[in-house]
Amino acid sequence: MSATTAAGLTSTTLDELTAALGDAVSTDAAVRENHRHDWSRDPRAGTPLAVVRARDAADVQAALRWASRHGVPVVPRGAGTGLSGGSSAVDGGIVVSVERMRAVEIDVATRVAVVEPGALNVEVKAAAAEHGLWYPPDPASYEICSIGGNIATNAGGLCCVKYGVTTDYVLGLDVVLADGTLVTLGGKRIKDVAGLSLLKLFVGSEGTLGVITRAILRLVPAQPPRATLVASFPTVSAAARAVVAIGQTVRPSMLELMDAASINAVEDFRPMGLDRSAGALLIVQSDAPASAAAAEVAVVEVACTAAGADAVFSTDDPEEGEMFTTARRIAFHAIETRGSLLLEDVGVPVPLLPELLEGITAIAADLGVEVPVVAHAGDGNTHPIVVFDPTDADAQARAQLAFEQIMALALSLGGTITGEHGVGRAKRATLPAQLGTDVMALSRRIKDAVDPAGILNPGAVL
């Protein structure tokens, strides 16, 4: 008689998967452990029975056909850099990783990149740059995050304020459904409204509807040189008021905010020469042609000064500008050294950004919790990062309460619990409060239609 696994499957059943996929399947304990968590380090993550490191779409199809036959949960995974527990493994399931699927092809004539989902964002940018082209979606983790994950969460980044988010650049997808069917959506066409907009349905679906195996991404001409302005403020509220004023007059290519706690975390982690005494810092860039960029920077300087900036510095030097951008990008890594994290991603309409940031400050003070904040301020999208000592049960409880209160605050201001990181498992309980009963029911009907057995990423989003 065959041995039985923890999920009730026989070893013969697992052997069937291995027979179909060979060394793409691993049941090694170390491999399974390495594929349990994403960057959110969800303590509730399970341990998969096996990891399928797919080499191509056919491997993904075979894995999902097997899982569908046997009712085995499947957690799709890219680079594992997600921040909401969207690729946390589940007990009794398998992880289907696309990390080995890394091909990138640039079609210069049509200005698209044809990309496998495991390719890193930075690899797509580099390949496009060889042809004088650019892929704008620009997560802070662009050097380590994968395109498949970016699409699954509809990732944003530092350039969103002017250039939009991932969905604005997805022209086509190949997706493997729960039963192993491979569907091709969209293509290299710029305009296409034939049929229902199923392509957009899969962007941002967080692996709950299918596994992406290929993407066609729109490219644009290379970004022009950027002028950079950095302004320091006595308070985060003053910086937020400047953001509102800037957005009413110009549209910079970047408008980022760092509060005092995130500034000091970065300086502790990697000294960058940031002003430790500042209550907040705005990093603003313009990629308009030189004369227009100078005019944009002048408008931004006036807005910052009027909002109470202590100091304003501007430069046309790309290296100087990149130094400030780097400081913003490494904030997560810097704050991670201070303790365990609960990573927020709340957003509000831009005019309400001051109220959101003031409210976050009040919640942190009231609960005695450290909550550094960085933000894609020009979009009204903030990242409050709740820091706590995992060995202190009371600190952990207060951190969780702060996490929940910050989401409730955003919703009370007409905002969202996630602007770009996704719902995953971390925010699943709060999603109904944003969407409401009818939209949740509609979402579940769509999920049930595409994945009737519910094997795709169970416990995530819905």
C-alpha positions in Angstrom: 0.0 0.0 0.0 1.3 3.5 -0.8 2.4 5.8 2.0 0.0 8.7 2.7 1.2 12.4 2.8 0.0 15.0 5.2 -2.6 16.1 2.6 -4.0 12.6 2.3 -2.4 12.0 -1.0 -0.5 8.8 -1.6 3.2 8.9 -2.4 2.2 7.2 -5.7 0.1 10.4 -6.5 3.2 12.6 -5.9 5.2 10.1 -8.0 2.7 10.8 -10.8 3.6 14.5 -10.7 7.3 13.7 -10.7 6.9 11.3 -13.6 5.2 14.1 -15.6 7.7 16.8 -14.8 11.0 15.1 -13.8 13.5 17.3 -11.9 11.2 20.3 -12.2 9.5 18.8 -9.1 11.3 19.0 -5.7 10.2 17.6 -2.4 13.5 18.5 -0.7 12.9 20.1 2.7 15.2 23.0 2.1 13.6 23.8 -1.3 10.1 23.7 0.2 11.2 25.9 3.1 12.7 28.5 0.7 9.4 28.7 -1.1 7.1 29.1 1.9 7.2 32.9 2.4 7.2 36.1 0.4 8.9 39.2 1.8 6.0 39.8 4.2 7.2 36.7 6.2 3.7 35.7 7.0 3.9 33.5 10.1 0.8 31.6 9.1 2.5 30.3 5.9 2.2 26.6 5.4 4.7 24.0 4.1 4.1 22.8 0.5 4.2 19.1 -0.3 6.3 19.9 -3.3 7.7 22.8 -5.4 7.4 22.8 -9.2 10.0 25.0 -10.7 8.5 25.2 -14.1 10.7 25.5 -17.2 8.0 26.5 -19.6 4.2 26.8 -20.0 3.9 23.1 -20.7 5.3 22.4 -17.2 2.7 24.8 -15.7 -0.1 23.1 -17.6 1.0 19.6 -16.4 1.2 20.8 -12.8 -2.2 22.3 -12.9 -3.8 19.3 -14.6 -2.4 17.1 -11.9 -3.5 19.5 -9.1 -7.0 19.7 -10.7 -7.4 16.0 -10.9 -6.4 15.5 -7.3 -7.9 18.6 -5.7 -4.5 19.9 -4.6 -4.1 23.6 -3.8 -1.7 25.6 -6.0 0.2 28.7 -5.0 1.8 30.5 -8.0 5.0 32.2 -7.2 7.5 34.6 -8.9 10.5 36.1 -7.2 8.9 36.0 -3.8 9.3 39.7 -3.2 5.5 40.3 -2.5 4.6 42.3 0.5 1.1 41.0 1.4 1.5 37.3 1.7 0.1 36.6 -1.7 2.5 33.8 -2.4 2.6 32.3 1.1 2.5 28.5 0.7 -0.4 26.4 2.1 -0.2 23.1 3.9 -1.1 20.2 1.7 -0.5 22.2 -1.5 2.2 22.7 -4.1 4.0 25.9 -5.1 4.3 26.5 -8.8 7.3 28.7 -9.3 8.1 30.5 -12.5 11.5 31.6 -11.4 13.3 29.6 -14.1 11.2 31.2 -16.9 13.3 34.2 -17.7 13.3 34.8 -21.4 13.0 38.4 -22.7 12.6 39.3 -26.4 12.4 42.9 -27.6 10.3 43.6 -30.7 11.7 46.9 -31.8 9.3 47.5 -34.7 6.2 47.2 -32.5 7.8 48.6 -29.4 6.9 45.6 -27.2 8.8 43.2 -24.9 7.7 39.5 -25.0 8.6 38.3 -21.6 8.4 35.1 -19.5 7.0 35.7 -16.0 10.2 34.9 -14.1 12.2 37.7 -15.8 13.1 40.5 -13.4 11.8 44.0 -13.9 15.4 45.2 -14.2 16.1 42.7 -16.9 13.2 43.9 -19.0 14.4 47.5 -18.5 18.0 46.6 -19.5 16.9 44.7 -22.6 14.7 47.6 -23.7 17.4 50.2 -23.1 19.7 48.4 -25.6 17.2 49.6 -28.2 16.6 53.1 -26.9 13.3 52.0 -25.3 12.0 52.0 -21.7 9.6 49.9 -19.6 8.2 52.5 -17.1 6.7 50.5 -14.2 9.2 51.0 -11.5 8.7 49.3 -8.1 11.2 50.2 -5.5 12.3 46.5 -5.6 12.7 46.6 -9.4 16.1 44.9 -9.2 14.7 41.8 -7.5 11.0 41.6 -8.4 9.7 39.6 -11.3 7.4 40.6 -14.1 4.9 37.8 -13.3 4.6 39.1 -9.7 4.3 42.7 -11.0 1.4 41.7 -13.2 -0.2 39.6 -10.5 -0.4 42.5 -8.1 -0.6 45.3 -10.7 2.6 46.8 -9.2 3.3 50.5 -9.4 6.4 52.3 -8.3 8.2 55.6 -8.3 7.2 56.8 -11.8 3.5 56.1 -11.5 2.6 59.7 -10.9 3.3 60.4 -14.6 3.6 57.1 -16.3 0.9 54.9 -14.7 1.1 51.3 -13.3 1.7 47.8 -14.7 -1.7 47.3 -16.2 -1.1 50.4 -18.5 1.7 48.4 -20.2 0.2 44.9 -20.5 -0.9 44.3 -24.0 -1.1 40.5 -23.9 -0.9 37.5 -21.6 -0.7 33.8 -21.8 -2.4 32.3 -18.7 -2.8 28.7 -17.6 -6.2 28.1 -15.9 -6.9 25.8 -13.0 -7.7 22.9 -15.2 -4.5 23.3 -17.3 -6.0 25.1 -20.2 -3.7 27.7 -21.8 -5.5 30.8 -23.0 -3.9 33.7 -25.0 -5.3 37.1 -24.3 -4.5 40.3 -26.2 -1.4 40.6 -28.4 0.9 43.2 -29.9 -1.9 45.5 -30.9 -2.1 48.9 -29.3 -5.9 49.1 -29.6 -8.2 46.1 -29.2 -11.7 46.0 -27.8 -12.9 42.7 -29.2 -14.8 40.7 -26.6 -14.8 41.1 -22.8 -11.8 42.7 -21.3 -10.4 39.4 -19.9 -6.8 40.6 -20.1 -7.4 43.2 -17.5 -9.2 40.7 -15.3 -6.0 38.7 -14.8 -3.8 41.7 -14.1 -4.0 42.2 -10.4 -5.7 38.9 -9.7 -2.8 37.7 -7.5 -2.7 34.1 -8.8 -6.3 33.4 -7.9 -7.5 33.0 -11.5 -4.6 31.5 -13.3 -0.8 31.3 -13.7 0.8 33.8 -16.1 3.3 32.2 -18.5 4.0 35.0 -21.0 3.4 38.7 -21.2 3.5 41.2 -24.0 4.5 44.6 -22.5 4.3 48.0 -24.2 7.5 50.0 -24.3 8.1 53.7 -24.8 11.0 55.8 -25.9 13.8 56.0 -23.4 13.2 58.4 -20.5 14.9 61.8 -21.0 17.5 63.1 -18.4 15.8 64.1 -15.2 16.1 67.2 -13.0 15.8 66.6 -9.3 14.5 68.7 -6.5 14.7 67.8 -2.8 12.9 69.7 -0.1 13.0 69.2 3.6 10.1 70.1 5.9 9.6 70.5 9.6 6.6 68.1 9.6 5.1 65.4 7.5 1.9 67.4 7.3 3.7 70.4 5.7 5.3 68.0 3.1 1.9 66.6 2.3 0.4 70.0 1.8 3.2 70.7 -0.7 2.3 67.5 -2.5 -1.3 68.6 -2.9 -0.2 72.0 -4.3 2.3 70.5 -6.7 -0.3 68.2 -8.1 -2.6 71.1 -8.9 -0.1 72.8 -11.1 2.4 70.3 -12.6 2.8 66.6 -13.2 6.4 65.5 -12.3 7.8 62.2 -13.3 8.4 61.3 -9.6 7.0 62.7 -6.3 8.2 60.7 -3.3 7.9 61.3 0.4 10.0 60.1 3.3 9.1 60.9 6.9 11.6 61.5 9.8 11.7 57.8 10.9 12.4 56.5 7.4 15.0 59.1 6.8 16.9 58.1 10.0 16.4 54.4 9.3 18.1 54.9 5.9 20.9 56.9 7.4 21.5 54.2 10.1 21.5 51.5 7.4 23.6 53.3 4.7 24.6 56.9 5.3 23.4 59.0 2.3 23.8 62.5 3.7 20.1 63.0 4.3 19.0 65.6 6.8 18.3 63.7 10.0 16.6 66.7 11.6 14.0 66.9 8.9 10.4 66.1 9.7 9.9 64.9 6.1 11.6 64.9 2.8 10.1 65.3 -0.7 12.1 63.9 -3.7 10.7 65.4 -7.0 11.9 64.7 -10.5 11.0 66.2 -13.9 11.9 64.5 -17.2 10.5 67.3 -19.4 12.8 68.8 -22.0 15.4 71.0 -20.4 13.7 74.4 -20.6 10.3 72.9 -19.5 12.0 70.9 -16.7 13.5 74.1 -15.3 10.0 75.7 -15.3 8.5 72.6 -13.6 11.2 72.6 -10.9 10.6 76.3 -10.3 6.9 75.7 -9.8 7.7 72.8 -7.4 10.1 75.0 -5.4 7.5 77.8 -5.0 4.9 75.2 -3.8 7.4 73.7 -1.3 8.4 77.1 0.0 4.8 78.2 0.4 4.1 75.0 2.4 6.9 75.8 4.8 9.9 73.9 3.5 13.1 74.5 5.6 15.4 74.0 2.6 15.1 73.3 -1.1 17.8 71.9 -3.3 17.8 71.2 -7.0 20.2 69.6 -9.4 20.5 68.6 -13.1 23.3 66.1 -12.2 22.0 62.6 -12.9 24.3 61.0 -10.2 23.1 63.4 -7.5 19.5 62.8 -8.5 20.0 59.0 -8.4 21.5 59.2 -4.9 18.3 60.6 -3.5 16.2 58.1 -5.5 18.4 55.3 -4.1 17.8 56.5 -0.6 14.1 56.2 -1.2 14.4 52.8 -2.8 16.3 51.2 0.1 13.9 52.4 2.8 12.2 49.0 3.1 15.6 47.3 3.6 16.7 49.9 6.1 13.5 49.7 8.2 13.6 45.9 8.1 16.7 46.0 10.3 14.7 47.6 13.1 12.4 44.6 13.8 9.6 42.6 12.3 7.3 44.5 9.9 3.6 44.7 9.0 3.7 46.4 5.6 0.9 48.8 4.7 0.0 50.1 1.3 -2.9 52.4 1.9 -3.9 55.2 -0.5 -6.4 58.1 -0.6 -7.4 60.8 -3.1 -4.3 63.2 -3.2 -6.1 66.2 -1.6 -6.7 64.0 1.5 -3.0 63.0 1.9 -2.4 65.4 4.8 -5.3 63.9 6.7 -4.1 60.4 6.1 -0.5 61.1 7.2 -1.7 63.1 10.3 -3.9 60.2 11.2 -1.1 57.6 10.9 1.0 59.7 13.2 -1.8 59.8 15.7 -2.3 56.1 15.6 1.4 55.4 16.1 1.5 57.7 19.1 -1.7 56.4 20.6 -0.6 52.8 20.5 3.1 53.4 21.2 4.1 51.8 17.9 6.9 52.8 15.5 5.4 53.5 12.0 7.9 54.9 9.5 6.2 56.1 6.3 7.5 56.4 2.8 5.1 57.3 0.0 4.5 57.6 -3.7 3.0 60.9 -2.6 2.0 62.2 -6.0 -0.5 59.3 -6.2 -1.7 59.5 -2.7 -0.2 56.0 -2.1 1.5 55.6 1.2 3.6 52.8 2.8 3.2 53.0 6.6 5.5 50.3 7.9 4.6 49.0 11.4 7.7 47.9 13.3 7.5 45.5 16.3 9.5 43.2 18.4 8.3 39.6 17.6 9.4 38.3 21.0 7.0 40.8 22.8 3.4 39.6 22.6 2.0 43.0 23.7 4.1 44.8 21.1 2.9 42.4 18.4 -0.7 42.9 19.5 -0.4 46.7 19.4 1.3 46.5 16.0 -1.6 44.4 14.6 -4.1 46.9 16.0 -2.1 49.8 14.3 -2.1 47.9 11.0 -5.9 47.5 11.2 -6.6 51.1 12.3 -4.5 52.5 9.5 -6.5 50.6 6.9 -9.7 51.7 8.6 -8.5 55.3 8.5 -7.8 55.1 4.8 -11.3 53.7 4.1 -12.8 56.4 6.2 -11.2 59.0 3.8 -12.5 57.3 0.7 -9.2 55.5 0.1 -8.0 51.9 -0.4 -6.3 49.2 1.6 -3.9 48.6 -1.2 -2.6 50.8 -4.0 0.0 48.4 -5.5 1.1 45.5 -3.2 -2.1 43.5 -3.4 -4.5 42.1 -0.8 -2.7 38.7 -0.5 -3.5 37.1 2.9 -2.5 40.0 5.1 -5.5 42.3 4.1 -8.0 39.7 3.1 -10.2 40.2 6.2 -10.5 44.0 5.5 -11.3 43.7 1.8 -15.1 43.4 2.3 -15.1 46.7 4.2 -13.8 48.4 1.0 -15.7 46.5 -1.7 -19.0 45.9 0.0 -21.2 42.8 -0.1 -22.4 43.0 -3.7 -18.9 43.5 -5.2 -17.5 40.7 -3.0 -20.3 38.4 -4.2 -19.6 39.3 -7.8 -15.9 38.7 -7.3 -16.5 35.3 -5.9 -18.8 34.4 -8.8 -16.0 35.2 -11.2 -13.5 33.2 -9.1 -15.9 30.2 -9.0 -16.4 30.4 -12.8 -12.7 30.3 -13.6 -11.6 28.1 -10.7 -14.6 26.0 -9.7 -12.7 23.7 -7.3 -11.0 26.7 -5.7 -7.4 25.2 -6.0 -5.7 28.5 -7.1 -4.1 30.4 -4.2 -6.7 29.5 -1.6 -6.8 31.9 1.3 -5.6 34.8 -0.8 -7.7 37.9 -1.7 -11.1 36.2 -1.5 
